[in-house]
């Protein structure tokens, strides 16, 4: 992957036409900030400018834009009006992000927006709470059949669906595809107008290549325009937009009885198919061109074979179950009179170590030995390792009665071990009576401790 060259800068001047002149000037300055400072794409800027323009028109339609006259109650009323018209949680999140971004821009300009920012609350959305909406194999076959038999531009629709299914391309990437981006000899396609502003070279599957060639030879208009998918408007050839790509896929899904599926569902379908066939999440992330692997983790919830295997065996990597065993073990030892002042911290550290290793099944001796050598104070001595291993060995003996497969490490794993006599709570109380402050008896001047009587007058 190579950094892409700078794409032609698109202006959003058309988005300002419906607003008064003074609001259009403010939007133009904000658009310049989003483009030059934030580096946002034209479509993203267009969506944000529309929301900001509605806010400014709501408050400053007949007067100059002065954020000192904008109050928190105005923000609440505006958000309430917008959510009343369009209620999905995704739009509420977009509204909060857009307003917060604009107010921070005004903070850079020197305005005071602290009170306004506090009233903008994002809706609660649990991360990875939902499953990706993907098509089943039989639904994919029906989708391809319905686009191939469409009455209007069937070859173009089939090529678009093929690119989304086989390569996982986004609607904007399909719309920005040019003839020069396709290397027919090498069997690759270069993506330039990507979401991450990078130049990506992807392999071109045979089915997708055949669908593109069929469209270019038999259905594409005769034009000199470099775009692959071209439409003619008012006698001029123009590339199709990302919205047109989304409509092609959306209408095809509606024809097969899937009205709630969108163009992004085909991207999810490709990822789910790869995961089910044994591909790693890293491979899926590379194909989908995710910047972070965290964006790909949601597809792990659809790996049915691995989830079935995990559910069929006892999982000791779950911190809750292991920590509960540790708590029960410490409580039982304390009932016997042992203080265990440092063992709760060390055993909690052991539970964290097991969780970080993603260990499944019963505890092993190698796992305990490795943890014993992970001293955060870097006291890399066999005596320290042996003392740490002795603590977890006692817990392993306790755990073996519940998990018979639990291994118990050898006592001489790090050489001979010095055994300290156990210190109980009763011994501590006894020592405090013997060597603490003398306790006087009922008779005045007589010490209750015989060996301390000489110190009294």
C-alpha positions as CSV (number, residue, x, y, z in Angstrom):
1,X,0.0,0.0,0.0
2,X,1.3,3.4,-1.0
3,X,0.2,6.9,0.1
4,X,-2.1,8.2,-2.6
5,X,-1.6,11.4,-4.4
6,X,-3.7,14.3,-3.6
7,X,-7.1,14.0,-5.1
8,X,-8.8,17.1,-6.7
9,X,-10.2,19.2,-3.9
10,X,-14.0,19.2,-4.1
11,X,-15.9,22.2,-3.0
12,X,-19.2,22.2,-1.2
13,X,-20.3,25.6,-2.5
14,X,-23.6,24.1,-3.8
15,X,-24.4,23.1,-0.2
16,X,-24.4,26.8,0.8
17,X,-27.0,27.9,-1.8
18,X,-30.0,27.3,0.4
19,X,-28.7,29.4,3.3
20,X,-28.6,33.2,3.8
21,X,-25.4,35.0,2.7
22,X,-24.0,35.6,6.2
23,X,-24.6,31.9,7.1
24,X,-23.0,30.8,3.8
25,X,-19.9,32.8,4.6
26,X,-19.6,31.1,8.0
27,X,-20.1,27.6,6.4
28,X,-17.5,28.4,3.8
29,X,-14.9,29.2,6.5
30,X,-15.8,26.1,8.4
31,X,-15.5,24.0,5.3
32,X,-12.0,25.4,4.7
33,X,-11.1,24.4,8.2
34,X,-12.5,20.9,7.8
35,X,-10.7,20.4,4.5
36,X,-7.3,21.9,5.3
37,X,-6.9,21.3,9.1
38,X,-9.0,18.2,9.7
39,X,-8.4,16.6,6.3
40,X,-12.0,15.4,5.9
41,X,-13.4,14.1,2.6
42,X,-15.9,16.1,0.6
43,X,-18.9,13.9,1.4
44,X,-18.1,14.0,5.1
45,X,-17.8,17.8,5.1
46,X,-21.1,18.0,3.2
47,X,-23.0,16.1,5.8
48,X,-21.5,18.1,8.6
49,X,-22.1,21.4,6.9
50,X,-25.7,20.6,6.4
51,X,-26.3,20.1,10.2
52,X,-24.3,23.2,11.1
53,X,-26.2,25.2,8.6
54,X,-29.5,24.1,10.0
55,X,-28.3,25.1,13.5
56,X,-27.2,28.5,12.4
57,X,-30.4,29.1,10.4
58,X,-32.4,28.1,13.4
59,X,-30.8,30.7,15.6
60,X,-29.3,33.4,13.3
61,X,-31.4,33.4,10.2
62,X,-32.2,37.2,10.5
63,X,-29.0,38.4,12.3
64,X,-25.3,38.0,12.2
65,X,-23.7,34.8,13.5
66,X,-22.7,35.5,17.1
67,X,-22.1,32.5,19.3
68,X,-22.3,34.6,22.4
69,X,-26.1,34.7,21.8
70,X,-26.3,30.9,21.5
71,X,-27.5,29.3,24.8
72,X,-27.6,25.7,26.0
73,X,-31.4,25.7,25.8
74,X,-31.1,26.6,22.0
75,X,-28.9,23.5,21.5
76,X,-31.4,21.3,23.4
77,X,-34.3,22.5,21.3
78,X,-32.4,22.1,18.0
79,X,-31.4,18.5,18.9
80,X,-34.9,17.7,20.0
81,X,-36.3,19.0,16.7
82,X,-33.8,17.1,14.6
83,X,-34.3,13.8,16.5
84,X,-38.1,14.2,16.2
85,X,-37.8,14.2,12.5
86,X,-35.2,11.4,12.2
87,X,-35.0,9.1,15.2
88,X,-32.3,6.4,14.6
89,X,-29.4,6.2,17.1
90,X,-26.9,6.5,14.3
91,X,-28.3,9.9,13.3
92,X,-28.2,11.0,17.0
93,X,-24.6,10.1,17.2
94,X,-23.8,11.9,13.9
95,X,-25.7,15.0,15.3
96,X,-23.7,15.0,18.5
97,X,-20.3,14.5,16.8
98,X,-21.1,17.3,14.2
99,X,-22.2,19.9,16.8
100,X,-19.3,19.1,19.1
101,X,-16.8,19.5,16.2
102,X,-18.3,22.8,15.2
103,X,-18.2,24.2,18.7
104,X,-14.6,23.2,19.1
105,X,-13.8,25.0,15.9
106,X,-15.4,28.1,17.4
107,X,-13.3,27.6,20.5
108,X,-10.2,27.8,18.3
109,X,-11.6,31.0,16.8
110,X,-11.8,32.5,20.3
111,X,-15.4,31.9,21.4
112,X,-16.4,30.5,24.8
113,X,-18.3,27.3,24.2
114,X,-17.8,25.4,27.5
115,X,-21.5,25.5,28.6
116,X,-22.7,24.6,25.1
117,X,-20.5,21.5,24.9
118,X,-21.7,20.2,28.2
119,X,-25.3,19.8,26.9
120,X,-24.3,17.7,23.9
121,X,-24.5,14.1,25.0
122,X,-23.9,11.1,22.7
123,X,-26.4,8.3,22.9
124,X,-25.4,5.1,24.6
125,X,-24.1,2.5,22.0
126,X,-22.4,-0.6,23.4
127,X,-19.3,-1.5,21.3
128,X,-19.6,-4.8,19.5
129,X,-23.1,-5.3,20.9
130,X,-24.7,-6.2,17.6
131,X,-23.9,-8.7,14.9
132,X,-22.9,-7.7,11.3
133,X,-25.8,-8.1,8.9
134,X,-24.6,-10.4,6.2
135,X,-26.3,-12.4,3.5
136,X,-26.6,-16.2,3.5
137,X,-25.2,-18.2,0.6
138,X,-28.6,-18.8,-0.9
139,X,-29.5,-15.1,-0.6
140,X,-26.3,-14.2,-2.5
141,X,-27.3,-16.5,-5.4
142,X,-30.7,-14.9,-5.5
143,X,-29.2,-11.4,-5.4
144,X,-26.9,-12.1,-8.3
145,X,-29.7,-13.6,-10.3
146,X,-32.0,-10.6,-9.8
147,X,-29.4,-8.0,-10.8
148,X,-28.4,-10.1,-13.9
149,X,-32.1,-10.1,-15.0
150,X,-32.8,-6.4,-14.3
151,X,-34.5,-4.5,-17.0
152,X,-32.4,-1.3,-16.6
153,X,-28.6,-1.5,-16.9
154,X,-28.3,-5.2,-15.9
155,X,-24.6,-5.6,-16.8
156,X,-23.7,-2.5,-14.8
157,X,-25.7,-3.6,-11.8
158,X,-24.1,-7.1,-11.9
159,X,-20.6,-5.6,-12.1
160,X,-21.3,-3.3,-9.1
161,X,-22.6,-6.2,-7.0
162,X,-19.7,-8.4,-8.0
163,X,-17.2,-5.8,-6.9
164,X,-18.9,-5.4,-3.6
165,X,-19.2,-9.1,-3.0
166,X,-15.8,-10.3,-4.2
167,X,-13.6,-7.4,-3.1
168,X,-15.6,-5.8,-0.3
169,X,-15.4,-2.4,-2.0
170,X,-17.3,0.5,-0.5
171,X,-19.9,2.4,-2.6
172,X,-17.6,5.4,-3.0
173,X,-14.7,3.2,-4.1
174,X,-16.8,1.6,-6.8
175,X,-18.0,5.0,-8.0
176,X,-14.5,6.4,-8.2
177,X,-13.1,3.5,-10.2
178,X,-11.5,4.5,-13.5
179,X,-10.4,2.4,-16.5
180,X,-6.8,3.2,-15.8
181,X,-7.1,1.6,-12.3
182,X,-7.6,-1.9,-13.8
183,X,-4.5,-3.9,-14.9
184,X,-5.9,-6.6,-17.0
185,X,-2.6,-8.4,-17.6
186,X,-1.6,-8.5,-13.9
187,X,-5.2,-9.1,-12.7
188,X,-5.2,-6.2,-10.2
189,X,-7.2,-3.1,-9.5
190,X,-5.9,0.0,-7.9
191,X,-8.1,1.9,-5.4
192,X,-7.4,5.6,-5.2
193,X,-10.5,7.3,-3.7
194,X,-10.4,5.2,-0.5
195,X,-11.8,6.1,2.9
196,X,-8.3,6.0,4.5
197,X,-6.8,8.3,1.8
198,X,-4.4,5.6,0.7
199,X,-3.6,3.9,-2.6
200,X,-4.4,0.2,-2.4
201,X,-3.7,-2.5,-5.0
202,X,-6.1,-5.4,-4.8
203,X,-6.3,-8.7,-6.7
204,X,-9.1,-8.8,-9.2
205,X,-11.1,-12.1,-9.0
206,X,-12.0,-13.8,-12.3
207,X,-15.8,-13.3,-11.8
208,X,-15.4,-9.6,-11.1
209,X,-13.1,-9.2,-14.1
210,X,-15.5,-11.0,-16.4
211,X,-18.4,-8.9,-15.1
212,X,-16.5,-5.6,-15.7
213,X,-15.3,-6.7,-19.2
214,X,-18.9,-7.6,-20.1
215,X,-20.2,-4.2,-19.0
216,X,-17.4,-2.3,-20.7
217,X,-17.9,-4.1,-24.0
218,X,-21.7,-4.2,-24.3
219,X,-23.4,-1.7,-22.1
220,X,-21.1,1.2,-21.2
221,X,-21.8,4.4,-23.2
222,X,-19.4,5.4,-25.9
223,X,-17.5,8.1,-24.2
224,X,-14.0,9.4,-23.5
225,X,-14.6,9.8,-19.8
226,X,-12.1,7.8,-17.7
227,X,-14.6,6.6,-15.1
228,X,-15.7,2.9,-15.4
229,X,-19.3,3.6,-14.5
230,X,-20.6,6.5,-16.5
231,X,-24.1,8.1,-16.9
232,X,-25.3,10.7,-19.3
233,X,-27.0,13.8,-17.8
234,X,-28.1,16.7,-20.0
235,X,-25.9,15.5,-22.8
236,X,-22.8,15.3,-20.6
237,X,-21.1,12.1,-19.4
238,X,-20.5,12.0,-15.7
239,X,-19.4,9.3,-13.3
240,X,-22.0,7.8,-11.1
241,X,-22.1,8.8,-7.5
242,X,-21.8,6.7,-4.4
243,X,-25.5,7.3,-3.7
244,X,-26.3,5.7,-7.1
245,X,-24.2,2.6,-6.2
246,X,-26.1,2.3,-2.9
247,X,-29.4,2.6,-4.7
248,X,-28.5,-0.2,-7.1
249,X,-27.7,-2.6,-4.3
250,X,-30.6,-1.4,-2.1
251,X,-33.2,-2.0,-4.8
252,X,-31.8,-5.4,-5.7
253,X,-32.0,-6.4,-2.0
254,X,-35.6,-5.2,-1.9
255,X,-36.5,-7.3,-4.9
256,X,-35.4,-10.5,-3.1
257,X,-37.2,-9.7,0.1
258,X,-34.4,-8.0,2.1
259,X,-35.5,-4.4,2.5
260,X,-33.4,-3.7,5.6
261,X,-30.1,-4.7,3.9
262,X,-27.9,-2.0,2.4
263,X,-24.7,-1.9,0.2
264,X,-22.5,-2.3,3.3
265,X,-24.1,-5.7,3.9
266,X,-22.2,-7.1,0.9
267,X,-18.9,-6.0,2.6
268,X,-20.0,-7.8,5.8
269,X,-20.9,-10.9,3.7
270,X,-17.4,-11.1,2.3
271,X,-15.8,-10.8,5.8
272,X,-18.1,-13.4,7.3
273,X,-17.4,-15.8,4.4
274,X,-13.7,-15.5,5.0
275,X,-13.9,-16.0,8.7
276,X,-16.1,-19.1,8.3
277,X,-13.6,-20.6,5.8
278,X,-10.8,-20.3,8.3
279,X,-9.1,-17.0,7.5
280,X,-7.6,-15.1,10.4
281,X,-8.8,-11.7,11.5
282,X,-5.5,-10.2,10.3
283,X,-6.3,-11.5,6.8
284,X,-9.8,-10.1,6.9
285,X,-8.5,-6.7,8.1
286,X,-6.0,-6.6,5.3
287,X,-8.6,-7.4,2.6
288,X,-11.1,-4.9,4.0
289,X,-8.3,-2.3,4.5
290,X,-9.0,-1.6,8.1
291,X,-6.5,0.7,9.8
292,X,-7.0,-0.9,13.2
293,X,-7.6,-4.6,14.0
294,X,-10.3,-3.4,16.5
295,X,-12.6,-2.7,13.6
296,X,-12.4,-6.3,12.5
297,X,-13.0,-7.9,15.9
298,X,-16.8,-7.8,15.5
299,X,-16.4,-10.6,12.9
300,X,-15.0,-12.9,15.5
301,X,-18.5,-13.2,16.9
302,X,-19.5,-15.0,13.6
303,X,-16.8,-17.7,13.7
304,X,-19.2,-20.5,14.5
305,X,-16.7,-23.4,14.5
306,X,-14.2,-21.7,16.9
307,X,-17.0,-20.5,19.2
308,X,-18.4,-24.0,19.3
309,X,-15.0,-25.4,20.3
310,X,-14.5,-22.8,23.0
311,X,-18.0,-23.4,24.4
312,X,-17.2,-27.2,24.7
313,X,-14.2,-26.9,27.0
314,X,-13.7,-25.3,30.4
315,X,-12.2,-21.9,30.0
316,X,-9.8,-20.8,32.6
317,X,-8.8,-17.6,30.7
318,X,-12.1,-16.0,31.9
319,X,-10.9,-13.7,34.6
320,X,-14.2,-13.9,36.5
321,X,-14.2,-17.7,37.0
322,X,-10.5,-17.8,37.9
323,X,-10.8,-14.8,40.2
324,X,-13.8,-16.4,41.9
325,X,-11.7,-19.5,42.7
326,X,-9.0,-17.3,44.1
327,X,-11.4,-15.4,46.3
328,X,-12.9,-18.7,47.7
329,X,-9.4,-20.0,48.3
330,X,-8.3,-16.9,50.2
331,X,-11.5,-16.8,52.3
332,X,-11.1,-20.5,53.3
333,X,-7.4,-19.9,54.3
334,X,-8.3,-16.9,56.4
335,X,-11.0,-18.9,58.2
336,X,-8.2,-21.2,59.2
337,X,-6.4,-18.3,60.8
338,X,-3.8,-17.4,58.1
339,X,-3.3,-13.7,57.4
340,X,-2.3,-13.9,53.7
341,X,-1.5,-10.2,53.4
342,X,0.4,-10.4,50.1
343,X,-1.1,-13.5,48.5
344,X,-4.3,-11.8,47.4
345,X,-2.3,-9.3,45.3
346,X,0.0,-12.0,43.8
347,X,-2.8,-14.3,43.0
348,X,-4.8,-11.4,41.4
349,X,-1.6,-10.8,39.3
350,X,-1.6,-14.4,38.3
351,X,-5.2,-14.2,37.2
352,X,-4.4,-11.2,35.0
353,X,-1.4,-13.0,33.5
354,X,-3.6,-16.0,32.6
355,X,-6.1,-13.7,31.0
356,X,-3.4,-11.9,29.0
357,X,-2.2,-15.3,27.6
358,X,-5.7,-16.2,26.5
359,X,-5.2,-19.6,28.2
360,X,-8.0,-22.1,27.7
361,X,-8.5,-25.3,29.8
362,X,-6.9,-26.3,33.1
363,X,-3.9,-24.5,34.5
364,X,-0.5,-26.0,33.5
365,X,2.8,-26.1,35.3
366,X,4.5,-24.3,32.5
367,X,2.0,-21.4,32.8
368,X,2.7,-21.1,36.5
369,X,6.4,-21.3,36.1
370,X,6.4,-18.5,33.4
371,X,4.3,-16.3,35.7
372,X,6.7,-16.8,38.6
373,X,9.5,-15.3,36.5
374,X,7.5,-12.2,35.6
375,X,8.4,-10.2,38.7
376,X,7.4,-6.5,38.1
377,X,10.2,-5.4,40.5
378,X,12.8,-7.2,38.3
379,X,14.1,-9.3,41.2
380,X,15.4,-11.9,38.8
381,X,16.7,-14.4,41.4
382,X,15.8,-18.0,41.8
383,X,14.8,-17.4,45.4
384,X,12.2,-14.9,44.4
385,X,10.9,-17.1,41.6
386,X,10.6,-20.1,44.0
387,X,8.7,-18.0,46.6
388,X,6.2,-16.8,43.9
389,X,5.8,-20.3,42.6
390,X,5.2,-21.7,46.1
391,X,2.2,-19.3,46.4
392,X,0.6,-20.4,43.2
393,X,1.4,-24.1,43.9
394,X,-0.7,-24.0,47.0
395,X,-3.6,-22.5,45.1
396,X,-3.1,-25.2,42.4
397,X,-3.5,-27.9,45.0
398,X,-6.7,-26.3,46.2
399,X,-8.0,-25.9,42.6
400,X,-7.2,-29.6,41.7
401,X,-10.2,-30.7,43.8
402,X,-12.5,-28.8,41.4
403,X,-10.4,-29.2,38.2
404,X,-8.8,-32.6,38.3
405,X,-6.6,-31.8,35.2
406,X,-4.9,-28.9,37.0
407,X,-1.1,-29.5,37.1
408,X,1.0,-28.9,40.2
409,X,4.5,-27.6,39.5
410,X,7.5,-29.3,41.1
411,X,8.8,-27.9,44.4
412,X,12.4,-27.8,43.2
413,X,11.7,-26.1,39.9
414,X,14.0,-23.2,40.9
415,X,16.2,-25.0,43.3
416,X,15.7,-25.7,47.1
417,X,13.1,-23.5,48.7
418,X,13.3,-21.9,52.1
419,X,10.1,-22.7,54.0
420,X,8.8,-20.0,56.3
421,X,6.7,-20.9,59.3
422,X,3.1,-19.9,58.8
423,X,2.0,-16.8,60.6
424,X,-1.6,-16.9,61.9
425,X,-3.7,-14.2,63.4
426,X,-3.6,-15.8,66.8
427,X,0.2,-15.7,66.8
428,X,0.0,-12.0,66.0
429,X,-2.3,-11.3,68.9
430,X,-0.1,-13.3,71.2
431,X,3.0,-11.4,70.1
432,X,1.3,-8.1,70.6
433,X,0.4,-9.0,74.2
434,X,3.9,-10.2,75.0
435,X,5.9,-7.3,73.5
436,X,3.4,-4.5,73.2
437,X,2.6,-1.8,75.8
438,X,2.4,-3.3,79.4
439,X,-1.1,-3.9,80.6
440,X,-1.6,-3.1,84.3
441,X,-3.7,-5.3,86.5
442,X,-6.5,-4.2,88.8
443,X,-4.0,-3.7,91.6
444,X,-2.2,-0.3,91.3
445,X,1.4,-0.4,90.3
446,X,1.4,-4.1,89.5
447,X,2.1,-5.1,85.9
448,X,0.2,-8.0,84.3
449,X,3.3,-9.2,82.5
450,X,5.7,-10.9,84.9
451,X,8.8,-10.3,82.8
452,X,8.0,-6.5,82.7
453,X,7.5,-5.9,86.4
454,X,11.0,-4.7,87.0
455,X,10.3,-1.7,84.8
456,X,7.6,-0.4,87.1
457,X,8.2,1.6,90.3
